[in-house]
């Protein structure tokens, strides 16, 4: 919820610019729009992955508010936005994932060495819209790019079964 609030409240139209910080402020009773401590929230995020209860809650909230928490639908976004490369779980897998070709025209492949579980593959455009979302099983998976996708720069994200972003790379579609 805090990650959602930090991206939702950006100081527009008189609302506060909520920030997540990685230190405890000297004045712990401050009225500043901050939440601490980022490293603890990231650790909690990794140790307590999104479950069915949270997905159901997100769906119910959507029925009333017509608004979703994207960090419930796509837990890997947390790492894309806040993780320091040196502390992220994705480093464990980076040497074991190959994505080719890049640039791609009509398809690309993802190769995961010794990874046999299902994983999620998402392609996101520069506006944050998902243009491809599928579940795949390693070690090699072919992505047929959707027709009608504009040429340009995209993010290709691979998420492990626990919801952790194990690799996000920039991808060019030509």
Buried (B, 14 or more C-beta within 10 A) or exposed (E): EBBBBBBEBEEEEEEEEBBBEEEEEEEEEEEEBBBBEBEEBBEEBBEEEBEEEBEEEBEEBEEEEEEBBBBBBBBBBBBBEBBEEEEBBBEEBEEBBBBEEBEBEEEBBBBBEEBEEEBBBBBBBEEEEBBBEEEBEBBEBEBEBEEEBEEEEBBBBBBBEBBBBBBBEEBEBE
